């Protein structure tokens, strides 16, 4: 078995950022997008790492995302802030409005960020982890493409509809979870397909509604929600809050707009920020300390908190470097050398 190639976080970040600026993405946006892609690789979330590079380039080549978009903040001084991504990537829009969102949450106790007309490809833990670092609890959610059948159905209607939560902790890392409301992320099925491996039972049905472990059949059929009707209800909530309530595309509309599943989706997103100290101000108790009692008690039972494995992978990667295969390095080389023309090779 070939030894992995090690590259530092900083070096990989610079390479990915260069790829985006080379194909015309504005520097600030290139930095924000590269940051979340490399963070996925750093934290060993391979389905959200450099695997996402090709998808981002394909949507740029198709003209379905604006590489020169400058996010525009609409702030009336209330608890709801809007940022128009202008058809650009979602990550620059979030970072453009982050300071306003944090300030408003600290003032009112709660604030919401509406991200409009964005191309979304990344995990949501980036948003909630950043806000938890600012001492805030946070929720983030968005629709995606209609890949998922509702409980009891067989035709794709819901998105994978991720949902993330972050809670500040006094230590190095916050409490963070981020999961698709489907049994697995669609990227995981695609990685199984590329590796020629079957997917686990219960992940998907084929086009006729029959259970399947064939990733090709799953991609041509429908994914399933986690927990049956419970996951289906949560997924529907995400569609309503981050789609219908915002006046943005829901997952079926996003799919119709792009005309297929070959390109990454455009839609909106919702981020909620809450200041625990404002909520607990009259209680006489420290909400962070109270939360810490629960989280340490969970760990004392031997249970693993969500994201612990990701944080451990992060610490190792920052100390030893990020492991990439020969194929992954070759792809980076090709994208750097050829830009969008690499997609034709």
N, C-alpha and C positions, 0 to 999 in steps of 0.2 A: 504494500500500500504506500502510495507516494506521501512524503512528508508535506504537511501544509506549509504554505508560504506566509510568513508573519509580516504584517505592516502596522505601523503605529496608527493610532486614532487620528493624530494630526495630519499624517501623510495621506491617509485615505480620505479624510475630509477635504484636503486641498485638491486631490485628484477629482473627486466627485463634483466639487464646486467648479473646477475648471471645465469639466464636461458641460455643465449647464451654461456657463458664461460663453463658451465656444459656440453653442447653438443659439445664442441670442437672448438668453434669460438675463434680466437685469441683475447686477451684482448682489443687491440686498436679497432679492428673491432666491437667487442661486445659493446663497449662503444658508438661508432658512431651510430650503428644500434639502440641500446636501446634509445639513445638520441632522435632520430626522432620519434620512436614509442610513447615514453612517452610525447613528445611535442605535438603529435596529440591528445592524451588523455587530456593533460593539457589545450589545446586550444579548447576543446570540438569538435574536428573533429573526431567523433567516428569511421568513416569508415577508418581512417588512424591511429587509436590508437592501443590498445592492441588486437583489432580484427585481426590485421595483424600478430600477434605472431604465430598463428597456421600455416598460410601460409608459413612463414619463416622456421618454423621447418619441415614442410612437404617437402620443396624443399631441405633442408639439408638431411633429411632421404632418399630422392630419389637419392642423390648424384649429383644433378644438380647445386649445388653451392659449391664452394671451401671454407670450413671454415678456412683454413690456408693460404688463399690468402694474399699476401703482395703487395699492389699497387705499380706499377713501373712507375715513371715519365720519359717521353721522352721530353727533353727540348733542342731545338737547339738555344735558345736565341731569337727566333722570336715571333710574336704575337700569334701564335698558339701553345698551349702546349697540349701534349697528356699524359694521364695517363691510363695505362693498369690495369684494375681491376683484371685481372687474373682469371676471372670466379667467383669473389667474389661479395659481396654486393657493390652497387654503393656509399653508404654514406661514407665509409672509403676512397674510391678513391677520392671523392670530397674534403674531409678535408685534405687528403695528399697533394693535389695540390693547395689548397686555397691560401697559401701565395705567391706562384709563380705567380698565376693568378692575384692576386691583384697588386703585384709589376710590372708586365708587363703591366697591364692596366694603371697604373699611369705613366709609362714611355712612352707608345705609344698612350695613350688615349683610346685604345680598345684592348682587348685580348680575345681569345677564348680558352675554355677548351674542349677537346675531351675526353670523358670517353669511353673506349673500353671494350667490353666483361664483362658487369656487370649485376648482378641481381638487378632489380629495382622494388621496392614495395611501395615506399613512395611518399608523396606529394612533389611538387617541391619548395614550398615556403621556405623550409629550406635553399636551396642554395641561392636564391635571397635575402632573408632577411639577411643572413650572409654577403653577399657582400654589401648590402645597409648599414649595420652597419660599413663597412669599407669606407663609403663615395662614393660608386660606384652605378651606375645604372646597372641593370642586367636583362638578359633574360635567361630562362632555358626551355628546351623542350626535349621530348623523345617520341619514338613510344611505343607501348605496345603489346597487342595481337589483332588480327583481330576479333574484336567484333562488329564493326560498319559498317553499310552499307553506301556507298556514296549517296549523294542526288539523288533521282530518281532510286536508286537501291534497292535490298532487301537482298543481300547476304553479310555477313561480309567480309570486305576487309581492312578497315582502323582500326587503334587502337583507344582507347579513347584519345590518343595523347595529354597529358596535356601540358600546356603552361603557364609560370609564368613570372611576371615582378616585379622588385623591384626598388624603387627610394628613395634615402636618404632624411631624414627630420631632422630638428634640435631638435625635441621633442623626446619622449621616443621610439616611434615606426616609422618605415619607411612606405611608401606607398607600399603596396604589393597586387597583385592579383595572383591567381592561379586557373585555371579552366581546366577541361577536355573539349576537343572540341566536345565530345558527349554531349547530353542533360544533362546527369548526370554521375557521376562516376559509374563504374560497381559495386563497393563495396556498393553503395547505394541500388542498385537492390537486391544484396545479403542480405543486412540487412532487406529489405522489405520481402524477401522470408522467412528469419528466423523468422520474427515477424508475418508472416501470413497476411500481409497487401498488398493490391493492389498497384501497382505503378501508378503515374499520367499518364493521356493520353498524347501521343506524345513522350514518352520516347523510345518506342521500337516497333518492329513488331515480329510476331511469325515466325516459320520456313517456312510458306507459304507466308510471306510478308504482312500479315494482321495486322492492329494495335491491340495492346493488352495491358491490364492493369494487366495481370497475370505475376508475377515475374518469375515463372517457365518457362512459354512460352517465356518470353523475354530472359531469359538466354539461351534458346535453339534456339532462332531466331537471331535477330540482333538489336543492339541499333541504335539510330538515332543521327545525329549531331545537335548541336544547330543552330538555324537560317537557317535551310535548306541548300541551296547551299553555303551560306557564311561560315557556320561552316565546311562544306565539303571541301571547298577550303583551309581554314586554317589548317584543319587536314591533307590534302594532302601536304601542305607546310612543316608541321612537319615531315612527312614521308620522304620527300626529303632532308631536312636540317639535321635532326638527324638520318637518316637512310642511304639513298643512298649517300649523300655527304660524310659521314664519312666512307663509306665502311662497315657499320655495318648492322645487320638485320633490315629489315622493319617488320611491324607488322605481315604480313602473314608468313614470314620466321621464326619469333620468335615462332609463334604458331606451325609451322611444326617441328621446332627443339625440342620443349618440348613434342610434340606428343599429345597435348590436353590442356585443360584449367584448369586442376586440380592443376597445379603448377604455381608459379609466373614466369614471363617472363625474359629471358636474351636477352639483346640487347645493344645498345650504348646510349649515351646521349650527348647533346651539351649545354654548358653554355657560354654565352657571358657577358663580363664585360666591362663597359664603364665609363670613368672618366669625369663627366660633366665639371669639371673645365678646363680640357685640351681642350675640344671641345669649350668652351666659352672664352678661354684665351684672344683672340684678340677682343672680343666684348665689353669689359669694363663693362659687367654686371655679376652679381652673379647668376649662374644658379639655385642654391639651393633656394635662396631668390625669384627668379622669379617663380620657381615651387611652392613655398609655397603660393604665391599669388593665383594661380589657385586652389590649394587644399583647402585653407581656404575659398575661394569663393564658392566652391562646398558645403562645410559644412555649410556655412552661409545660403544657400537655404534650409537647412533641409535635404539634401541628405546624405545618409550614405556612407562613403568611404569603398571600399572593405577591408576586414580583421578587420574592427573596432570591429565587434562582436567577432571575434576570440581573439583580443587583450584584450577585456573586460573579456572574459572567462579566459584568461591567468592570468590577475591580480587577479581575484577572486580565481582561483585555487591556486595561489602562496600564497595567504593570508589565505585561508580556507581549502585547500587540494583538492584533486581530488576525485570525487564521483565514486565509483565502485559498481556494483550490487553484490549480493551473488554469482551469477553464474560466474561473471568475476573473483572474488576473488578465487572461487573454481578452476577455470581453471588455474590461476596463481599457486596455491598450487600444482596442479597436474603436471604442467610442471616443477616446481622446484623439486618435489619429484621423478618424473619418467623420466624426459628428453624426448628423442625421443620415449621411450616406452609409453608415455602418448597418443600418436597418435593411439595406438592399442586398447586403452580402450574404 
